[in-house]
Amino acid sequence: MKVYVFGNIDLTTDNKAITMAKKLKAVFPQVKFIEIGVNKNIPFETKETVVIMDTVEGLDATMLLEEGDLDKLVSTRSSTVHDFDLGFQLKYLKKLGKLGKILIIGIPMNKRINYLRIQSILRKLVAQDMQGS
């Protein structure tokens, strides 16, 4: 399973996903965490399920965002240009029919990281991936 990790390591409000991915590698060796640099294009166009981990402004708690939440992600204020690009690119590729299911592990921007919640979400996603669903 692949998890695409977005963020900006230089901004404390936008580097939580990157920090978590580094810690989670040891706990989830079966997951390939792929860090996407700032201002890089999305490296996938697939009909498969895409899992993303990113810091999301406006969240009160770490949660799994699904396709119905994509419009909310796009309409939020961005802290960097990268945030706008991610939301815009996802919405655009989805509209073109070039993306399958999108799941985003959303980490609140201005809250403490709930490491156990992220682990719980990943365990569920890994189990689903192993079952092929």
C-alpha positions, 0 to 999 in steps of 0.5 A: 500500500502507498500513502502519498505524504504532502506538506512543507517541512519548513513550516511547523503548521504544514509539516505534521504529515511528514513528521508522522510518516517518518515515525510510522515507517517502523510501525507499518513496514508494509506501507510505502510512504511517498513524500511529495515535495512542495510545488510538485505535481501529483505523481498519480493518475489511477483508477485505484484508491489513492491514500494521502496524508496531509495537514488540513486547516479547519479540522478539529481532530485527525480524521479520514476524509473521503471523496465527499469531503473533497470540495471542503478541502478545496474551498479552505484557505491555504497556508501555502500555494502547495495546499491550493495545488493539491486540492485543485489537482485532485478536484480536476483529475477527479472531474476528468475521470482520472482518479478512483477513490480518494482517501485523505488522512487529515491532520489538524493544522493547529492541534496536537497530533493524535498519533494513535488515531493515525495508527488506527486509520492506517491499520484499517486501511492496510487491512482493507488493502490486504483484503483487496477492498 
